Every structure is written in structure tokens, then in C-alpha cells.
């Protein structure tokens, strides 16, 4: 019984990683933002936190390697400084607390995030065209770096706030995508190391991480083949809705102890 349950769990991890990677490759939407709520449907919060952090890091490195020549290295400096400091403090605080209690707050956060992304999606293209790339970039970079330093260690969500800054300062979409992958790879690796140092990394998550990479690689490969054939904007709306609904379910199930 235990063995069959474990096999089912591993298969679900592969499928969830595949779906998240496929969406990331086709639409550019954050892998971790979708993968975290999916894994929480059948894994403990602490395990999902580590698995998503590691596979997101490796996934970002894969995409970064493919887009390496488009990276704007200087754009990374401003948000990384506050992120390094703030995330270190938050992770140390988490190490001494029961992080399973954060599950309902993640659900609430994802619900609000999904609704926000749906509402703001239509404005994104217009804002990209009319915004002065340099005006206000320093305070925005410091601000979103600090915010990401809070929510990424807590919930493994970094993409949405960082998009505000990188869309503003990067010269084109390719530079934005490439530079974003560098940032995500660094913060995922940095946060995972801090978690490990503070005793939050368990050897039991290694098998699902290795199996999850099968799903990540397959998702990127197939996503690359169908890239451009699907309507990426419509796909984003579907993903935003899934994130919001997943957040609502996580919040309700944790508060009322469903399942």
C-alpha cells in the first residue's frame, strides 16, 4: 500500500513539473508560481517548498543557457542587493517556526496574486511601450528586490514582482526573458542553500526532485516544439485562473482541514 502510494506521488510530481515547464516555455510565465500550488495538493508545505526551489533553479539555468547572449548583467545588481539581505533574515526566522502554518497564507496570497495578474494583464503591453526605462528604476529595483526577498523564501513566488522591474529596464523581450532567468536561478540557488544551512532540507525530497527534472526537461522540450502555435496570452489567463483557484482551495482546505 505504501509502495503504491509512493509511486503515485512520484508520478504526480513528474506530471506537475511537466505541466509547469510546458507553460513556462510557451508563455514565459513563472514555473514556480504554478508548480507550488499544484504540489501542495498532495505534498506537505515544507517538502513542496524545497522541491520547487531546486527544480526551479535548474529549470532557470536551462533556459538561461539557451538565452545567454541576451542577458543584461547590470540590470541584476539593484534588486539582488536587497534580496540577499531580506531573504537571509526571513529564512532564518522560518527555520525556527512551524512553516506548515504558512499554508493558508500561501493560499490567500496566491488567490490575490491570481486576481491581480488577471486584472493587470491587459495593461502590461501598453505600460511596456510608454514607460521610460530609466526613470524610477533605482527605487523600483530596490523595492521589488526587498518584496521578493520576503515572498520567495515564504512561498517560492518571485516572478510577478520582478517582472515589474525587468520589463522596465531591459531593452527588449529577449533581454527581459534572459535576465529574468539569471535572477530566478540565483535566488533559487541562494535560498535553497540558506534553507539547507538552517536545517530545512530533507534527504526525502531528493527522489521527487530527480524525478521532477524528467518532467521539467520534457516540458521544456515539448514546449519548444509548440512555441508559437498556441496563443500565449490566452494561456496566461488560464494559468492565472488556475493559480487563483488553487490558492482558494489551499486556503479553504487548510482552514477547514479538508483532506
C-alpha positions in Angstrom: 0.0 0.0 0.0 2.8 2.4 1.0 4.8 1.5 -2.1 1.9 2.1 -4.5 1.1 5.4 -2.8 4.7 6.5 -3.2 4.7 5.6 -6.9 1.5 7.6 -7.4 3.1 10.6 -5.6 6.2 10.4 -7.8 4.1 10.2 -11.0 2.1 13.3 -9.9 5.3 15.2 -9.2 6.5 14.4 -12.8 3.2 15.4 -14.3 3.0 18.7 -12.3 6.6 19.6 -13.2 5.9 18.8 -16.9 2.8 21.0 -17.0 4.5 23.9 -15.2 7.6 23.7 -17.5 5.4 23.4 -20.6 3.5 26.6 -19.6 6.8 28.4 -18.8 8.3 27.6 -22.1 5.2 28.5 -24.2 4.1 31.6 -22.3 7.1 32.8 -20.3 5.0 32.6 -17.1 6.9 31.6 -13.9 7.4 27.9 -13.4 7.4 28.1 -9.6 4.2 30.2 -9.3 2.2 27.4 -10.9 4.2 24.4 -9.6 3.9 25.4 -5.9 0.1 25.2 -5.6 0.0 22.1 -7.7 2.4 20.2 -5.4 0.5 21.4 -2.3 -2.5 19.4 -3.5 -0.7 16.2 -2.3 2.6 17.2 -0.6 3.4 18.8 2.7 4.3 22.5 2.6 7.8 22.0 3.8 8.6 19.4 1.1 6.9 21.3 -1.7 8.9 24.4 -0.7 12.3 22.6 -1.2 11.3 20.7 -4.3 10.0 23.8 -6.1 13.1 25.8 -5.1 15.5 23.2 -6.5 13.7 22.3 -9.7 13.0 26.0 -10.5 16.7 26.8 -10.1 17.7 24.0 -12.5 14.9 24.9 -14.9 16.0 28.6 -14.9 19.6 27.6 -15.6 18.5 25.5 -18.6 16.6 28.5 -20.1 19.4 30.9 -19.2 21.9 28.8 -21.1 19.7 29.0 -24.2 19.4 32.8 -24.0 22.8 33.6 -22.5 23.8 36.3 -25.1 20.7 38.4 -24.3 21.4 38.8 -20.6 21.7 42.4 -19.2 24.0 41.8 -16.3 24.0 45.3 -14.9 20.2 45.2 -14.5 20.6 42.4 -11.9 22.6 44.4 -9.4 20.0 46.7 -7.9 17.3 44.1 -7.0 19.8 41.5 -5.9 21.3 43.6 -3.1 18.1 44.0 -1.0 17.0 40.4 -1.9 20.2 38.9 -0.4 19.8 40.7 2.9 16.0 40.4 3.3 15.7 36.7 2.3 18.5 35.8 4.7 16.6 37.3 7.6 13.2 35.8 6.5 14.7 32.3 6.0 16.4 32.3 9.4 13.0 33.3 11.0 11.3 30.5 9.2 13.9 27.9 10.4 12.6 28.4 14.0 8.9 28.2 13.3 6.3 25.7 12.1 6.2 26.5 8.4 3.2 24.3 7.8 1.1 27.1 9.4 2.1 29.2 6.3 0.0 27.1 4.0 -3.3 29.1 4.4 -1.4 32.3 4.0 0.1 31.0 0.7 -3.4 30.1 -0.4 -4.6 33.6 0.3 -1.5 35.1 -1.3 -2.0 33.0 -4.5 -5.7 34.0 -4.7 -4.9 37.7 -4.5 -2.0 37.3 -6.9 -4.0 35.4 -9.5 -6.8 38.0 -9.4 -4.2 40.8 -9.6 -2.5 39.2 -12.6 -5.8 38.7 -14.4 -6.8 42.4 -13.9 -3.3 43.8 -14.8 -2.5 41.5 -17.8 -4.3 43.8 -20.3 -2.3 46.8 -19.2 1.1 45.2 -19.4 1.8 45.7 -23.1 0.7 49.4 -23.0 2.8 50.1 -20.0 5.9 48.4 -21.6 5.6 50.8 -24.6 5.0 54.0 -22.7 7.3 53.7 -19.7 10.7 55.4 -19.5 13.2 52.6 -18.9 15.4 54.6 -16.6 13.0 56.8 -14.7 12.5 55.5 -11.2 14.4 52.3 -11.9 16.5 52.5 -8.8 13.7 52.8 -6.2 11.6 50.2 -8.1 14.5 47.8 -8.3 15.3 48.1 -4.6 11.6 47.9 -3.6 10.8 44.8 -5.7 14.1 43.2 -4.6 13.0 43.6 -1.0 9.5 42.3 -1.6 10.8 39.3 -3.4 13.2 38.7 -0.5 10.1 38.2 1.6 7.7 36.2 -0.6 10.2 33.9 -2.3 11.5 32.3 0.9 8.0 32.1 2.3 6.1 30.9 -0.8 8.6 30.3 -3.7 7.0 33.1 -5.7 9.4 35.6 -7.3 8.4 36.2 -10.9 5.4 38.6 -10.8 7.1 41.4 -8.7 10.4 41.1 -10.6 8.6 41.4 -13.9 7.7 45.0 -13.0 11.4 45.9 -12.8 12.9 43.8 -15.6 10.2 44.8 -18.1 11.0 48.4 -17.3 14.8 48.3 -17.6 15.5 45.6 -20.2 16.0 46.7 -23.9 13.6 44.1 -25.4 11.7 40.9 -24.7 14.6 38.6 -25.3 16.7 40.6 -22.8 13.9 40.5 -20.3 13.4 36.7 -20.5 17.1 36.0 -20.3 17.9 38.4 -17.5 14.8 37.2 -15.5 16.1 33.6 -15.8 19.5 34.6 -14.3 17.8 36.3 -11.4 15.5 33.4 -10.7 18.3 30.9 -11.0 20.4 32.9 -8.5 17.7 33.5 -5.9 16.5 29.9 -6.1 20.0 28.5 -5.5 20.8 31.1 -2.8 17.5 30.5 -0.9 17.9 26.7 -1.2 21.5 26.9 0.3 20.2 29.1 3.2 17.4 26.6 3.8 19.9 23.7 3.9 22.2 25.5 6.2 19.3 26.2 8.6 18.3 22.5 8.6 15.2 22.8 6.3 16.5 20.4 3.6 15.5 16.8 4.0 17.0 13.8 2.1 13.5 12.6 1.5 12.9 15.3 -1.2 15.8 14.1 -3.3 13.9 11.4 -5.2 11.0 13.7 -6.2 13.5 16.4 -7.2 15.3 14.0 -9.5 12.0 12.7 -11.0 10.7 16.2 -11.3 13.6 17.1 -13.5 12.3 14.5 -16.0 9.1 16.4 -16.2 10.9 19.8 -16.4 13.1 18.7 -19.3 10.2 17.0 -21.2 8.0 20.1 -20.6 10.7 22.5 -22.0 11.4 20.2 -25.0 7.7 19.8 -26.0 7.0 23.5 -25.2 9.8 24.5 -27.5 8.2 22.5 -30.3 4.8 24.0 -29.9 6.1 27.5 -29.1 4.2 30.0 -31.3 1.4 27.6 -32.2 -0.6 28.3 -29.1 -2.0 31.6 -28.1 0.4 32.5 -25.2 -1.8 35.4 -24.0 -4.9 33.2 -23.6 -2.7 30.5 -22.0 -1.6 33.1 -19.4 -5.2 33.9 -18.5 -5.8 30.1 -18.0 -2.7 29.9 -15.7 -3.7 33.0 -13.7 -7.1 31.5 -13.1 -5.5 28.2 -12.1 -3.2 30.0 -9.6 -6.2 31.9 -8.1 -8.4 28.8 -7.8 -5.6 26.8 -6.4 -5.0 29.5 -3.8 -8.6 29.5 -2.9 -8.6 25.7 -2.5 -5.4 25.7 -0.5 -6.8 28.4 1.9 -10.2 26.7 2.3 -8.7 23.2 2.7 -6.2 24.3 5.3 -8.7 26.5 7.3 -11.4 23.8 7.4 -8.8 20.9 7.4 -10.3 19.3 4.3 -8.4 16.1 3.2 
